């Protein structure tokens, strides 16, 4: 999909890494979930949106979860912070006891422009 849209090899690899990290989080932290890939459009560009949704335990402290080196599963703690850096837009919403939704966007040859987060406790 990334190649068809016109992403270069470097951005294609960034997209692949983001997908791998989001899938790993779905499996390790939530026991599964759903990953959706879709083309998104503006007046001038076509990009890729990736959304990971789960019904897992949720994230109590999103700021902490986005900090490099923080992990609840004894990993390197680079997953979500890395995804945020690799993509142009990053949104995370989580409700403890309900689940988490992460949505990221990548546009060809654009720098990161938008980050947001929302937690429900």
Backbone bond lengths (Angstrom), bond angles and torsions (degrees), N, CA, C in turn:
res aa  C-N    CA-C-N  psi(-1)  N-CA   C-N-CA  omega(-1)  CA-C   N-CA-C  phi
1 X - - - 1.453 - - 1.537 110.02 -
2 X 1.330 116.16 -44.84 1.465 119.92 -178.46 1.525 110.99 -61.89
3 X 1.315 117.17 -42.71 1.465 120.27 179.69 1.521 110.90 -65.30
4 X 1.342 117.12 -41.18 1.472 120.75 178.85 1.521 111.35 -61.37
5 X 1.321 116.66 -37.82 1.463 120.34 -179.24 1.519 111.25 -71.77
6 X 1.327 117.08 -29.12 1.460 119.84 179.01 1.513 114.23 115.87
7 X 1.328 117.82 15.39 1.454 119.82 175.89 1.520 109.80 -69.56
8 X 1.330 116.30 143.66 1.456 119.46 175.27 1.529 108.97 -76.78
9 X 1.326 116.76 173.60 1.469 121.40 -175.51 1.526 111.93 -62.24
10 X 1.308 117.85 -37.27 1.470 120.77 -179.25 1.520 110.48 -65.96
11 X 1.327 117.50 -48.11 1.464 119.78 178.23 1.528 111.31 -66.12
12 X 1.329 117.20 -33.87 1.456 120.44 175.70 1.519 111.20 -60.89
13 X 1.320 116.29 -41.11 1.466 120.82 177.37 1.528 110.71 -67.10
14 X 1.321 117.70 -39.01 1.470 120.77 176.22 1.532 110.88 -59.47
15 X 1.312 115.90 -42.78 1.475 120.90 178.61 1.526 109.89 -63.77
16 X 1.339 117.22 -44.55 1.467 120.94 179.06 1.524 111.31 -59.54
17 X 1.314 117.35 -44.21 1.465 120.97 -179.35 1.522 110.30 -64.57
18 X 1.330 117.29 -42.59 1.468 120.42 178.18 1.525 110.61 -60.20
19 X 1.321 117.29 -43.41 1.468 121.10 178.72 1.534 110.22 -62.31
20 X 1.322 117.28 -46.02 1.457 120.65 179.72 1.527 111.80 -60.25
21 X 1.328 116.96 -44.62 1.467 120.66 -179.45 1.525 111.53 -65.91
22 X 1.319 117.03 -42.78 1.465 119.91 179.53 1.529 110.91 -65.61
23 X 1.329 117.46 -40.57 1.470 120.44 177.03 1.523 110.96 -64.57
24 X 1.310 116.96 -41.79 1.466 120.42 178.17 1.526 109.71 -60.01
25 X 1.322 117.61 -43.97 1.465 120.49 179.06 1.528 111.42 -62.27
26 X 1.333 116.25 -41.38 1.466 118.95 177.62 1.531 111.13 -57.82
27 X 1.317 116.60 -44.32 1.467 121.11 -176.59 1.532 111.36 -73.53
28 X 1.329 116.86 -50.75 1.463 121.25 -172.75 1.526 112.49 -72.87
29 X 1.314 117.37 -43.02 1.462 120.45 -172.38 1.527 113.79 -95.10
30 X 1.323 117.90 -25.33 1.464 119.68 -174.26 1.526 113.16 -121.23
31 X 1.317 117.44 -6.17 1.457 119.72 -178.52 1.517 113.66 73.94
32 X 1.321 117.03 15.62 1.460 122.10 179.55 1.514 110.57 131.89
33 X 1.293 114.66 178.02 1.464 120.43 -178.50 1.510 109.95 164.60
34 X 1.299 114.88 -156.01 1.463 120.82 -176.37 1.521 109.27 -131.98
35 X 1.324 115.84 136.08 1.459 122.19 175.26 1.516 107.73 -118.65
36 X 1.315 116.85 127.06 1.466 122.32 -178.44 1.524 108.51 -120.55
37 X 1.327 116.43 130.08 1.465 122.97 174.67 1.513 107.65 -114.03
38 X 1.323 115.79 135.50 1.461 118.33 177.71 1.521 111.01 -150.70
39 X 1.312 114.98 152.64 1.458 120.24 171.64 1.521 108.11 -78.44
40 X 1.342 115.32 140.29 1.456 120.98 175.11 1.519 107.92 -124.09
41 X 1.322 115.42 152.72 1.460 120.15 -173.57 1.525 111.27 -130.43
42 X 1.331 114.94 143.58 1.458 121.86 163.92 1.524 104.67 -118.13
43 X 1.311 117.20 -173.90 1.465 119.37 177.51 1.525 112.03 -62.85
44 X 1.351 116.56 -29.51 1.463 119.95 -172.80 1.522 115.00 -116.96
45 X 1.332 118.02 -12.02 1.454 119.66 -171.91 1.524 112.40 -136.82
46 X 1.330 113.10 156.12 1.460 121.40 169.26 1.519 106.08 -119.49
47 X 1.311 116.51 131.44 1.451 121.40 179.50 1.512 111.32 -131.86
48 X 1.328 115.02 -169.99 1.454 122.01 179.76 1.522 108.96 -123.18
49 X 1.333 115.55 133.69 1.462 122.13 171.89 1.522 107.41 -111.23
50 X 1.314 115.03 138.41 1.461 121.86 176.63 1.517 106.72 -125.70
51 X 1.315 116.61 128.69 1.457 120.76 179.46 1.522 109.39 -127.16
52 X 1.330 115.66 128.17 1.463 122.37 176.51 1.519 107.90 -115.05
53 X 1.331 116.61 123.17 1.467 121.92 -178.43 1.518 109.16 -127.73
54 X 1.332 115.35 141.33 1.460 119.18 177.23 1.519 110.29 -144.90
55 X 1.315 114.67 166.50 1.462 122.98 175.21 1.524 109.15 -112.50
56 X 1.333 115.97 35.65 1.454 121.68 -176.76 1.521 112.58 -81.18
57 X 1.316 115.86 -159.77 1.460 120.74 -174.30 1.524 114.61 -73.20
58 X 1.319 118.11 -13.21 1.455 121.36 -176.89 1.519 111.24 80.90
59 X 1.316 115.09 173.12 1.465 122.03 -177.94 1.525 107.72 -115.49
60 X 1.316 116.24 120.75 1.468 120.19 -178.35 1.523 112.63 -70.34
61 X 1.332 117.11 -40.59 1.459 121.31 -175.61 1.528 108.81 -131.82
62 X 1.320 116.25 96.20 1.468 120.50 -176.67 1.523 111.32 -64.64
63 X 1.328 117.60 -40.57 1.469 119.82 178.40 1.526 110.70 -56.09
64 X 1.318 116.73 -44.29 1.457 121.13 179.39 1.530 110.63 -66.77
65 X 1.322 117.67 -41.62 1.466 121.71 179.79 1.525 112.26 -63.40
66 X 1.330 116.97 -25.59 1.464 121.31 179.70 1.524 112.72 -91.31
67 X 1.313 116.97 3.63 1.465 121.60 179.54 1.524 109.36 -86.57
68 X 1.319 116.19 129.88 1.470 120.45 177.32 1.519 110.28 -55.47
69 X 1.321 115.82 133.30 1.445 121.74 176.05 1.513 114.95 92.41
70 X 1.343 118.45 -11.72 1.460 120.30 179.68 1.533 109.40 -84.22
71 X 1.324 116.29 132.45 1.459 120.83 179.27 1.520 109.82 -149.91
72 X 1.314 116.38 140.55 1.461 121.38 173.04 1.524 111.17 -97.60
73 X 1.332 117.12 -7.37 1.466 121.75 -176.50 1.527 112.45 -121.38
74 X 1.327 117.81 26.03 1.466 123.80 175.69 1.530 112.76 57.36
75 X 1.325 116.20 40.81 1.463 121.24 175.35 1.532 108.26 -106.14
76 X 1.303 117.02 -170.30 1.468 120.94 179.49 1.528 113.09 -72.67
77 X 1.311 117.23 -16.91 1.462 119.98 -179.31 1.518 112.82 70.76
78 X 1.321 115.85 34.76 1.461 120.56 -177.83 1.523 112.80 -111.00
79 X 1.339 118.67 -3.99 1.458 122.06 -172.50 1.510 114.89 -61.76
80 X 1.335 117.85 -73.64 1.470 120.08 -178.01 1.527 112.66 -62.45
81 X 1.350 119.65 -43.32 1.468 117.95 177.61 1.527 111.90 -60.32
82 X 1.325 116.86 -36.91 1.459 120.50 178.78 1.513 112.22 -67.22
83 X 1.328 116.59 -42.96 1.468 120.63 177.75 1.521 109.57 -60.05
84 X 1.310 116.62 -43.92 1.469 121.20 -179.91 1.527 111.23 -59.12
85 X 1.338 116.43 -41.49 1.468 119.90 -179.78 1.527 112.51 -71.56
86 X 1.328 117.38 -33.95 1.460 121.15 -175.03 1.529 113.80 -75.58
87 X 1.316 116.45 -25.92 1.457 120.04 -173.03 1.529 110.93 -103.89
88 X 1.327 116.36 166.08 1.460 121.50 -178.33 1.520 112.41 -85.77
89 X 1.301 117.54 -27.91 1.461 121.59 178.37 1.520 108.02 -138.70
90 X 1.327 116.03 142.92 1.460 121.94 -176.11 1.520 108.40 -143.53
91 X 1.322 116.29 122.61 1.458 121.59 176.81 1.515 107.89 -130.53
92 X 1.326 116.09 133.87 1.458 120.02 177.37 1.523 108.47 -134.12
93 X 1.321 114.87 134.07 1.458 122.31 175.14 1.512 106.73 -130.12
94 X 1.324 117.17 135.83 1.451 119.94 -179.13 1.520 109.78 -147.25
95 X 1.313 115.12 138.01 1.456 122.50 175.22 1.520 107.82 -123.44
96 X 1.328 116.10 120.78 1.452 120.46 -179.66 1.533 109.30 -58.60
97 X 1.331 115.35 129.65 1.450 121.71 -179.83 1.519 114.70 83.83
98 X 1.335 116.75 -4.35 1.474 120.87 -177.63 1.527 111.75 -118.58
99 X 1.331 117.69 -46.43 1.455 120.27 -179.94 1.507 113.55 145.06
100 X 1.314 114.39 -176.00 1.463 122.43 -174.49 1.524 109.88 -135.06
101 X 1.324 114.64 145.17 1.467 121.86 175.21 1.524 107.47 -130.41
102 X 1.328 116.32 123.19 1.464 122.46 175.50 1.516 106.96 -118.45
103 X 1.327 116.42 129.20 1.474 121.08 176.86 1.520 107.57 -128.05
104 X 1.331 115.41 128.59 1.459 121.15 179.21 1.526 109.17 -128.43
105 X 1.316 114.64 153.20 1.465 121.47 178.72 1.518 109.41 -129.45
106 X 1.312 115.63 146.28 1.459 121.88 173.47 1.513 108.15 -134.46
107 X 1.325 113.87 132.02 1.464 121.98 177.64 1.525 107.92 -115.65
108 X 1.324 118.75 144.73 1.466 119.92 177.72 1.539 110.87 -59.17
109 X 1.319 115.69 127.70 1.476 122.73 173.03 1.518 114.28 55.25
110 X 1.318 118.58 38.15 1.462 121.34 176.21 1.523 108.77 -119.35
111 X 1.307 116.20 145.70 1.461 121.29 176.82 1.522 109.92 -83.27
112 X 1.323 117.23 160.82 1.460 121.63 178.18 1.514 110.32 -60.08
113 X 1.353 115.90 132.72 1.456 119.58 -173.99 1.515 114.42 -129.03
114 X 1.316 119.45 -18.08 1.452 119.78 -169.67 1.517 111.12 -148.61
115 X 1.304 116.39 133.14 1.455 121.75 175.93 1.520 107.73 -141.58
116 X 1.321 116.80 134.94 1.457 119.28 175.04 1.515 109.43 -146.40
117 X 1.308 115.38 160.97 1.448 119.78 177.90 1.516 108.89 -150.15
118 X 1.331 115.47 155.31 1.446 121.12 -178.90 1.512 107.53 -152.14
119 X 1.313 117.20 127.77 1.456 121.12 179.02 1.514 110.15 -121.69
120 X 1.318 115.57 144.03 1.465 122.14 176.69 1.525 106.74 -122.92
121 X 1.297 117.24 117.50 1.463 120.38 179.54 1.499 111.05 -105.73
